[in-house]
Amino acid sequence: MFKRVRWAIFSGLLPLAASLVLLAWALNRRRKQSARPARIVLPVTGLPEEERVSLVQVRVVPEQAAPEQAAPEQAAPEQAAPDDLTRIEGIGPKIAAVLQAAGVRTFAELAALSVDQIKAILEGRVRIARPDTWPEQAALAAAGDWDGLTALQNALKGGRRM
């Protein structure tokens, strides 16, 4: 009798397992096909196959003004290279990325912000941050006073005054 029960279980599970494998294979195949870009050929009569345009191949390039039309005052101001904000004690790579996404890229820009403004930038993005001394540290770094910055950071613990 045990053999009959085992056979009944096995004979019922084998088709189920096979159908699950086939379903997984079909879903994986569909996922791979949908990841490929669609190639849509525009119907154009009278053109050979080589001259038909595919939508995948079409690139929209914004118009650029001719050099004689561009006014010098309209040129975008060249932005300074971003500073390494992680040199400020209490700022790690994640906080530096959040600040740069908010437009704070240099020590001078960070020094110009108040502690409340920095907290508003970090709110909802970073849970643990104590920016109490960041503007002061950034002002020293912007001025190039690395010895003063090191002395201040030695007096801090975790970016806070002791």
Secondary structure, 3 states (H helix, E strand, C coil): CHHHHHHHHHHHHHHHHHHHHHHHHHHHHHHHHHHCCCCCECCCCCCCHHHCCECCCCCCCCCCCCCCCCCHHHCCCCCCCCCCHHHCCCCCHHHHHHHHHCCCCCHHHHHCCCHHHHHHHHCCCCCCCCHHHHHHHHHHHHCCCHHHHHHHHHHEECCEEC
